Amino acid sequence: MQRRISLIPQPQHLADAGGETDLAALGAIVAPDPETTGLAWLLSDLLARGTGLRLSVQAAYDGPAVRLRLEGPRPADLTTEAEAYRLRIEEGGVDLTAAHPDGIARGIATLRQLLPAGALRAAPAARPVVPRVAIEDAPRLRWRSVHVDVARHFQSKDFVLAMIDRAWLHRLNVVHLHLTDDQGWRVEVPARPKLTETASWRTETVVGHALAEAGFDGTPHGGYYTLEDLREIVAYGRERHIMIVPEINLPGHTRAVLAAYPELGTGHGKGVATTFGVFEEVLEPTEASLAFARDVFTAVAEVFDAPFIHIGGDEVPTAQWERSPVAAELMEREGIAEVRGVQAWFTRAFVEQVTALGRRVIGWDEILDGGAPTEAVVGVWRNEAYVKKAADAGHQVIASPEPYAYFDHYQSESADEPLSIHGLTPVEKVAAWEPVPPGVDPESLLGVQCQLWSEYMPFARDVEYRAFPRLAVFADVAWASPEARAASPVLERLEDHLMRLDALGIAYRPLEGPRPWQRGGTGTRGRFDRPFEEHPAE
């Protein structure tokens, strides 16, 4: 019996021709264009791993084959046209065509989902058979990203590589790495060795929820990525046509920075933060702080090839600046009327530095306060009202509204749910999300991003539990057209997709609730509720 064709995200157009094609009857993977040779070998390796079938990669082949072809005028990067593809599977072979290598990469992701779920395993566990279909597809949104916070809790390089693979399978095109925060600094900067010597680890971590005040675990936590680690991560993403975007969060969320270089603040470093929340320690508005940022951005730009660098800019308290004679002198000199303007001063300086490195800035929506250069992309996290505010101010927007895209929120109201920060974002809510808010020009929306803040995700399995299956549903929201989503609701396809997550060994949350070993229980990982209130639009 032929398997039901169930894909996530849903293609724009899918026609089932009936029957199946055995890829073992094909003789090669044909990639005549050098730009697709790497993708062809990736496909060959993945087929060999999961099915035992090894197809050679050739530039030309006369017999039945998997053919990867670039056709038509070359679209610009980071456009929906660049990721469009056509996939036709017939008795005589597989034809995957696109105008851009990005489209070939997305089509391969679809082809992998057409294989039996067992083909996603790390050793041969399925036959290489696929249904005969004709698919024409392109994404709705240009930017479809998963944000991974490796600052609050450090995760291994291998876990980051695994998340890139998972993003690829779900036809996402960006992985955003949150590399710095109060609780740790995770990127090597040769010009600033104390960042890895001091700022990359903390002495201990709060037990349970930070607001529960249950004490600390007495266990050091830390880690960082060397420049070679980061080059590998970037190259791994590049091979799969996934952009890796680094975030260096300044001028707030800098307790770890100031533990290493207290002179960049008030000079009274309090150590790397061991609990979670918003801390008043910020960079002082000095030339030394700008020189520090320049050193960091320069090191980051040498490793990451994405055209964007994220500068953070969220949750920057002004209490320190209100008391600071340095900030007062700056405000007088620059004619800054309100203390919040000090953050805008930093933002303008960071934009200038990053632009000089040939990159564009992304910043959280607080950079709008006091004004931000229009060339800065705004990542909206508070709610959808800020999407309109940023778009009306002339910015391109990446929407990550907390009520829909924060996957550190609880997934149900059950007492069995493990410790999370607050909030309630069940998979059904993600599935119902319309990512383009009313009154917002769709062209101003660069795209969307789901967020995995890791305060209460100490281990990889904790991240996986929060991410999946919500990330799969998010990918459908980000890629599929409203018509395709309505015709084939993602929740009706999700059960089949869980078999793929099983094959990949992902510790996802079952739809009916957590497994016994995933439950929070009544101990330090037990559920802690506190009211969640959306940030009011300003």
C-alpha positions as CSV (number, residue, x, y, z in Angstrom):
1,M,0.0,0.0,0.0
2,Q,1.3,3.4,-0.9
3,R,2.1,5.7,2.0
4,R,0.1,8.8,2.5
5,I,2.0,11.9,1.2
6,S,2.4,14.2,4.2
7,L,4.9,17.0,4.1
8,I,5.8,19.8,6.5
9,P,5.9,22.5,5.3
10,Q,3.1,22.0,2.8
11,P,4.1,22.7,-0.8
12,Q,2.2,25.3,-2.9
13,H,1.2,22.7,-5.5
14,L,1.4,18.9,-5.1
15,A,0.0,16.4,-7.6
16,D,0.0,12.7,-6.7
17,A,0.6,10.6,-9.8
18,G,0.2,7.3,-8.0
19,G,2.7,4.5,-7.6
20,E,6.3,4.6,-6.3
21,T,9.8,4.9,-7.7
22,D,12.6,2.8,-6.3
23,L,15.7,5.0,-6.3
24,A,17.8,1.8,-6.3
25,A,16.8,1.5,-10.0
26,L,18.5,4.8,-10.8
27,G,22.2,5.0,-11.8
28,A,23.5,8.3,-10.5
29,I,22.8,11.7,-9.1
30,V,23.5,14.1,-12.0
31,A,24.7,17.6,-11.1
32,P,26.0,19.3,-14.3
33,D,26.4,22.7,-12.5
34,P,29.4,23.0,-10.1
35,E,27.2,25.0,-7.7
36,T,25.0,21.9,-7.1
37,T,27.8,19.3,-6.8
38,G,28.1,19.7,-3.0
39,L,24.4,19.3,-2.6
40,A,24.4,16.2,-4.8
41,W,27.1,14.6,-2.6
42,L,25.1,15.5,0.5
43,L,22.1,13.8,-0.9
44,S,24.2,10.8,-1.9
45,D,25.7,10.6,1.7
46,L,22.2,10.9,3.3
47,L,20.7,8.2,1.1
48,A,23.6,5.9,1.8
49,R,23.3,6.5,5.6
50,G,19.6,5.9,5.9
51,T,18.9,3.4,3.1
52,G,22.2,1.8,2.2
53,L,21.9,3.1,-1.4
54,R,25.0,4.8,-2.7
55,L,24.5,6.7,-5.9
56,S,27.5,8.3,-7.5
57,V,27.5,12.0,-8.4
58,Q,28.2,12.7,-12.1
59,A,28.1,15.7,-14.3
60,A,26.4,13.7,-17.1
61,Y,24.7,10.4,-17.3
62,D,22.5,8.9,-20.0
63,G,20.3,6.5,-17.9
64,P,17.6,7.0,-15.3
65,A,18.9,9.2,-12.5
66,V,18.2,11.9,-9.9
67,R,18.9,15.1,-11.8
68,L,19.6,18.4,-10.2
69,R,19.4,21.2,-12.7
70,L,19.6,25.0,-12.6
71,E,17.4,26.7,-15.1
72,G,16.3,30.2,-16.0
73,P,17.5,33.7,-14.9
74,R,19.3,33.7,-11.6
75,P,17.2,35.4,-8.8
76,A,18.8,37.6,-6.1
77,D,19.8,36.0,-2.9
78,L,17.3,36.0,0.0
79,T,14.2,36.1,-2.2
80,T,11.3,33.7,-2.5
81,E,12.2,33.2,-6.1
82,A,15.7,32.0,-5.1
83,E,14.1,29.2,-3.1
84,A,11.5,28.1,-5.6
85,Y,11.9,24.6,-7.0
86,R,10.1,22.0,-9.1
87,L,10.3,18.3,-8.2
88,R,9.0,15.6,-10.5
89,I,9.3,12.0,-9.6
90,E,8.4,9.5,-12.3
91,E,9.1,5.9,-13.2
92,G,12.2,6.9,-15.1
93,G,13.8,9.0,-12.3
94,V,13.7,12.2,-10.3
95,D,14.0,15.7,-11.7
96,L,14.7,18.6,-9.4
97,T,15.0,22.0,-11.0
98,A,15.4,25.6,-9.7
99,A,16.8,28.9,-10.8
100,H,19.1,29.2,-7.7
101,P,21.1,26.6,-5.7
102,D,18.9,27.6,-2.7
103,G,15.9,26.1,-4.5
104,I,17.8,22.9,-5.1
105,A,18.6,22.7,-1.4
106,R,14.9,23.2,-0.5
107,G,13.9,20.6,-3.0
108,I,16.3,18.0,-1.5
109,A,14.7,18.6,1.9
110,T,11.3,17.8,0.4
111,L,12.7,14.7,-1.3
112,R,14.1,13.5,2.0
113,Q,10.6,13.8,3.6
114,L,9.1,11.8,0.7
115,L,11.3,8.8,1.6
116,P,10.1,6.5,4.4
117,A,10.8,8.0,7.9
118,G,13.4,5.3,8.6
119,A,15.6,6.8,5.8
120,L,16.3,9.7,8.2
121,R,18.1,7.3,10.6
122,A,21.9,7.2,11.0
123,A,22.2,3.6,9.5
124,P,20.2,1.8,6.8
125,A,16.6,1.3,8.1
126,A,14.4,1.8,5.0
127,R,14.1,1.2,1.3
128,P,14.8,4.1,-1.0
129,V,11.3,4.4,-2.4
130,V,9.4,7.6,-3.0
131,P,5.9,8.4,-4.3
132,R,5.5,9.7,-7.8
133,V,4.6,13.3,-7.5
134,A,4.8,16.6,-9.2
135,I,5.6,19.5,-6.9
136,E,5.9,23.2,-7.7
137,D,6.9,25.2,-4.6
138,A,8.2,28.4,-3.2
139,P,8.2,30.0,0.3
140,R,5.7,32.6,1.3
141,L,8.3,34.5,3.4
142,R,12.0,35.3,2.7
143,W,13.4,34.8,6.2
144,R,12.4,31.7,8.2
145,S,14.7,31.3,11.2
146,V,15.2,29.4,14.4
147,H,16.9,31.3,17.2
148,V,19.1,29.2,19.5
149,D,20.3,30.7,22.8
150,V,23.7,29.1,23.6
151,A,24.6,31.9,26.1
152,R,22.3,31.1,29.1
153,H,23.2,27.4,28.8
154,F,26.0,26.4,26.5
155,Q,25.4,23.7,24.0
156,S,28.0,21.6,22.2
157,K,29.1,22.3,18.6
158,D,27.6,19.0,17.6
159,F,24.2,20.1,18.9
160,V,24.4,23.3,16.8
161,L,25.2,21.2,13.7
162,A,22.2,19.0,14.5
163,M,19.9,22.0,14.7
164,I,21.2,23.2,11.3
165,D,20.2,19.9,9.8
166,R,16.8,20.1,11.4
167,A,16.3,23.6,10.1
168,W,17.3,22.3,6.6
169,L,14.8,19.4,6.7
170,H,12.0,21.9,7.6
171,R,13.0,24.3,4.8
172,L,14.0,27.0,7.2
173,N,16.9,29.1,5.8
174,V,18.4,30.9,8.9
175,V,19.9,29.7,12.2
176,H,20.3,32.7,14.6
177,L,22.9,32.0,17.3
178,H,22.5,34.1,20.5
179,L,26.2,34.0,21.5
180,T,26.4,36.5,24.4
181,D,24.4,37.4,27.5
182,D,24.7,38.1,31.2
183,Q,25.2,34.4,32.0
184,G,28.1,33.7,29.6
185,W,30.1,34.7,26.5
186,R,30.4,32.0,23.9
187,V,32.6,33.3,21.1
188,E,36.4,33.5,21.0
189,V,37.8,37.1,20.3
190,P,41.6,37.0,20.0
191,A,41.9,40.7,20.8
192,R,40.0,40.2,24.0
193,P,41.3,37.0,25.7
194,K,39.5,37.7,29.0
195,L,36.2,37.0,27.3
196,T,37.0,33.3,27.1
197,E,39.2,33.2,30.3
198,T,36.6,34.9,32.5
199,A,33.3,35.7,30.8
200,S,32.7,32.2,29.3
201,W,31.8,30.5,32.6
202,R,29.9,31.2,35.8
203,T,30.5,29.8,39.2
204,E,27.0,28.3,39.6
205,T,23.4,28.5,38.4
206,V,20.1,29.2,40.2
207,V,18.1,26.2,41.1
208,G,14.6,26.1,39.6
209,H,12.9,29.3,38.5
210,A,14.8,32.5,39.3
211,L,11.8,33.9,41.1
212,A,11.5,30.9,43.4
213,E,14.7,31.8,45.2
214,A,15.5,28.2,45.9
215,G,19.3,28.7,46.0
216,F,22.1,27.7,43.7
217,D,23.5,24.4,42.5
218,G,27.2,25.1,43.3
219,T,28.3,23.8,40.0
220,P,30.4,25.8,37.5
221,H,28.9,26.1,34.0
222,G,30.5,27.4,30.8
223,G,32.0,26.9,27.4
224,Y,32.7,28.7,24.2
225,Y,33.2,28.2,20.5
226,T,36.7,28.6,19.1
227,L,37.0,30.5,15.9
228,E,37.6,27.1,14.2
229,D,34.4,25.7,15.7
230,L,32.5,28.7,14.3
231,R,34.1,28.4,10.9
232,E,32.9,24.8,10.9
233,I,29.4,25.8,11.9
234,V,29.2,28.4,9.2
235,A,30.6,26.0,6.6
236,Y,28.1,23.3,7.7
237,G,25.3,25.8,7.2
238,R,26.6,27.0,3.9
239,E,26.7,23.5,2.5
240,R,23.0,23.2,3.3
241,H,22.2,26.8,2.2
242,I,21.4,27.8,5.7
243,M,22.6,31.3,6.8
244,I,24.2,31.4,10.2
245,V,23.5,34.8,11.9
246,P,25.6,35.7,15.0
247,E,24.2,37.9,17.8
248,I,26.4,40.0,20.0
249,N,24.1,41.5,22.6
250,L,25.1,45.1,23.5
251,P,25.0,47.5,25.3
252,G,22.8,45.7,27.9
253,H,22.9,42.0,28.9
254,T,26.6,42.6,29.5
255,R,27.3,41.2,33.0
256,A,29.6,38.6,31.5
257,V,31.5,41.3,29.5
258,L,31.9,43.4,32.6
259,A,33.1,40.5,34.7
260,A,36.0,40.3,32.3
261,Y,36.4,44.0,31.5
262,P,34.8,46.0,34.4
263,E,36.3,49.2,33.1
264,L,33.8,49.2,30.3
265,G,31.0,49.7,32.9
266,T,31.2,51.6,36.2
267,G,34.3,49.6,37.2
268,H,32.5,47.5,39.8
269,G,32.2,44.1,38.1
270,K,29.8,41.8,39.9
271,G,30.8,38.6,38.1
272,V,29.1,36.6,35.4
273,A,25.4,36.4,36.4
274,T,24.4,33.1,38.1
275,T,20.6,33.8,37.9
276,F,18.2,35.0,35.2
277,G,16.4,38.3,34.6
278,V,17.3,41.8,33.6
279,F,20.4,43.4,35.2
280,E,21.0,47.1,35.4
281,E,24.7,46.8,34.5
282,V,25.4,48.2,31.0
283,L,28.3,49.5,28.9
284,E,29.2,53.0,29.7
285,P,29.0,55.3,26.6
286,T,32.7,55.7,26.1
287,E,35.2,55.4,23.3
288,A,36.6,52.3,25.2
289,S,33.2,50.6,24.9
290,L,33.0,51.4,21.2
291,A,36.6,50.1,20.7
292,F,35.5,46.8,22.5
293,A,32.5,46.5,20.2
294,R,34.7,47.1,17.1
295,D,37.1,44.4,18.2
296,V,34.2,41.9,18.6
297,F,32.3,42.8,15.4
298,T,35.6,42.6,13.5
299,A,36.3,39.1,14.8
300,V,32.8,38.0,14.1
301,A,32.7,39.3,10.6
302,E,35.9,37.4,9.8
303,V,34.2,34.1,10.6
304,F,30.5,34.5,9.8
305,D,29.8,35.2,6.1
306,A,26.1,36.1,6.5
307,P,25.3,39.7,5.3
308,F,23.8,40.4,8.8
309,I,25.2,40.8,12.3
310,H,22.6,41.0,15.2
311,I,23.6,43.6,17.8
312,G,20.9,42.7,20.4
313,G,19.8,45.9,22.0
314,D,16.9,44.5,24.1
315,E,16.1,45.1,27.7
316,V,18.6,47.9,28.3
317,P,17.9,49.5,31.7
318,T,18.8,53.2,32.0
319,A,19.3,53.3,35.8
320,Q,23.1,53.2,35.6
321,W,23.1,55.9,32.9
322,E,20.8,58.1,35.0
323,R,23.5,58.1,37.8
324,S,26.5,58.2,35.4
325,P,28.5,61.5,35.0
326,V,29.9,59.9,31.8
327,A,26.4,59.5,30.4
328,A,25.5,63.0,31.5
329,E,28.5,64.5,29.8
330,L,27.6,62.6,26.6
331,M,24.0,63.8,26.7
332,E,25.1,67.4,27.1
333,R,27.8,67.1,24.3
334,E,25.5,65.3,21.8
335,G,22.3,67.2,22.7
336,I,20.5,64.1,23.9
337,A,17.4,65.1,25.8
338,E,16.3,61.8,27.3
339,V,18.5,59.2,28.9
340,R,17.0,56.6,26.5
341,G,18.9,58.5,23.8
342,V,22.1,57.0,25.1
343,Q,21.0,53.6,23.8
344,A,20.2,55.3,20.4
345,W,23.8,56.7,20.5
346,F,25.1,53.2,20.9
347,T,22.9,51.9,18.1
348,R,24.0,54.5,15.7
349,A,27.7,53.7,16.5
350,F,27.2,49.9,16.1
351,V,25.4,50.4,12.8
352,E,28.3,52.5,11.6
353,Q,30.8,49.8,12.7
354,V,28.9,46.9,11.3
355,T,28.3,48.8,8.0
356,A,32.0,49.5,7.7
357,L,32.5,45.7,7.8
358,G,30.1,45.2,4.9
359,R,27.2,43.9,6.9
360,R,23.7,45.0,7.9
361,V,22.6,45.3,11.4
362,I,19.6,43.5,13.0
363,G,18.5,44.6,16.4
364,W,15.6,43.8,18.8
365,D,12.7,46.2,18.7
366,E,14.0,48.4,21.6
367,I,16.4,49.9,19.1
368,L,13.4,51.9,17.9
369,D,13.4,53.8,21.1
370,G,15.2,57.1,20.4
371,G,15.4,56.3,16.8
372,A,17.4,53.8,14.8
373,P,18.9,54.1,11.3
374,T,16.3,52.9,8.7
375,E,18.8,50.5,7.2
376,A,18.7,48.5,10.4
377,V,16.5,45.4,10.4
378,V,14.2,45.2,13.4
379,G,13.6,41.9,15.1
380,V,10.2,42.4,16.8
381,W,9.8,40.2,19.9
382,R,7.3,42.0,22.2
383,N,4.1,41.7,20.2
384,E,2.7,42.3,16.7
385,A,2.0,46.0,17.4
386,Y,5.7,46.6,17.2
387,V,5.8,45.0,13.8
388,K,3.6,47.8,12.5
389,K,5.6,50.4,14.5
390,A,8.9,49.2,12.9
391,A,7.4,48.9,9.4
392,D,5.8,52.4,9.7
393,A,9.3,53.7,10.6
394,G,10.7,52.4,7.3
395,H,12.4,49.3,8.7
396,Q,12.4,45.7,7.3
397,V,11.1,43.5,10.1
398,I,11.7,40.0,11.4
399,A,8.6,39.0,13.4
400,S,9.1,36.9,16.5
401,P,6.2,38.0,18.7
402,E,6.4,36.4,22.1
403,P,2.7,35.2,22.2
404,Y,3.3,33.0,19.1
405,A,7.0,32.4,18.5
406,Y,8.6,32.0,22.0
407,F,9.1,28.3,22.4
408,D,10.5,28.7,25.9
409,H,6.8,29.1,27.0
410,Y,4.8,26.3,28.4
411,Q,3.1,23.9,25.9
412,S,0.0,23.1,28.0
413,E,-1.6,24.0,31.4
414,S,-0.7,20.6,32.8
415,A,1.3,20.3,36.0
416,D,3.4,17.7,34.2
417,E,5.1,20.3,32.0
418,P,8.7,20.8,33.0
419,L,10.0,24.2,34.2
420,S,9.6,27.1,31.8
421,I,9.9,30.8,32.1
422,H,6.1,31.5,31.9
423,G,3.4,31.9,29.2
424,L,1.4,29.4,27.2
425,T,2.1,28.6,23.6
426,P,0.6,25.3,22.6
427,V,1.2,23.8,19.2
428,E,-2.4,24.7,18.2
429,K,-1.7,28.4,18.8
430,V,1.4,28.3,16.6
431,A,-0.6,26.5,13.9
432,A,-3.3,29.3,13.9
433,W,-0.8,32.2,13.7
434,E,-1.0,34.5,10.8
435,P,2.5,36.0,10.5
436,V,1.6,39.1,8.6
437,P,-0.4,41.4,11.0
438,P,-3.3,43.4,9.7
439,G,-2.3,46.8,8.3
440,V,1.3,45.8,7.6
441,D,2.7,45.8,4.1
442,P,3.9,42.2,3.5
443,E,6.9,43.6,1.6
444,S,8.2,45.2,4.8
445,L,8.1,41.8,6.6
446,L,11.4,40.2,5.8
447,G,10.2,37.1,7.6
448,V,9.7,35.3,10.9
449,Q,11.7,33.6,13.6
450,C,10.9,31.2,16.5
451,Q,12.8,31.7,19.7
452,L,14.5,29.2,22.0
453,W,15.7,31.2,25.0
454,S,17.5,28.7,27.2
455,E,17.3,30.0,30.8
456,Y,15.4,26.7,31.7
457,M,16.9,24.5,29.1
458,P,20.2,23.2,30.5
459,F,20.6,20.2,28.2
460,A,20.1,19.4,24.6
461,R,17.1,17.2,25.3
462,D,15.4,20.2,27.1
463,V,15.9,22.4,23.9
464,E,14.4,19.6,21.8
465,Y,11.4,19.2,24.0
466,R,10.6,22.9,23.7
467,A,11.4,23.1,20.0
468,F,9.6,20.1,18.6
469,P,7.0,19.7,17.2
470,R,6.3,23.4,17.5
471,L,9.3,24.2,15.2
472,A,7.7,22.0,12.5
473,V,4.4,23.8,12.8
474,F,6.2,27.1,12.7
475,A,8.0,26.1,9.5
476,D,4.7,25.4,7.9
477,V,3.4,28.9,9.0
478,A,6.6,30.5,7.6
479,W,6.7,28.7,4.3
480,A,3.2,27.6,3.1
481,S,0.7,30.0,1.5
482,P,-2.5,30.7,3.4
483,E,-4.4,28.7,0.8
484,A,-2.1,25.7,1.1
485,R,-2.4,25.8,4.9
486,A,-6.2,26.0,4.8
487,A,-6.5,23.1,2.3
488,S,-4.2,20.8,4.3
489,P,-4.1,21.9,8.0
490,V,-0.7,21.3,9.5
491,L,-2.1,19.6,12.6
492,E,-3.6,16.9,10.3
493,R,-0.1,16.2,9.0
494,L,1.7,16.4,12.3
495,E,1.2,12.8,13.4
496,D,2.9,11.4,10.4
497,H,5.8,13.9,10.9
498,L,6.4,12.6,14.4
499,M,7.7,9.4,12.9
500,R,10.5,11.5,11.2
501,L,11.3,13.1,14.6
502,D,11.5,9.6,16.1
503,A,13.9,8.5,13.4
504,L,16.1,11.5,14.0
505,G,16.2,10.7,17.7
506,I,14.7,14.1,18.7
507,A,13.4,14.3,22.3
508,Y,10.2,16.0,21.2
509,R,7.0,16.5,23.2
510,P,4.3,14.1,22.3
511,L,1.0,15.7,21.3
512,E,-0.8,14.1,24.2
513,G,1.8,15.4,26.8
514,P,5.2,14.8,28.2
515,R,6.6,11.3,28.6
516,P,7.2,10.2,32.2
517,W,10.9,11.1,32.0
518,Q,10.1,14.5,30.4
519,R,7.8,15.6,33.2
520,G,8.8,18.4,35.6
521,G,7.6,16.6,38.7
522,T,7.6,18.4,42.0
523,G,11.4,18.9,42.4
524,T,13.6,21.7,41.1
525,R,12.5,21.1,37.5
526,G,8.8,21.3,38.5
527,R,6.5,23.7,36.9
528,F,6.6,27.3,38.3
529,D,3.8,29.6,37.1
530,R,3.9,33.3,37.1
531,P,1.5,35.7,35.2
532,F,2.5,36.5,31.6
533,E,1.4,39.8,30.3
534,E,2.1,41.1,26.8
535,H,4.1,44.2,26.6
536,P,1.9,47.1,25.7
537,A,2.5,49.0,22.5
538,E,4.2,52.3,23.0
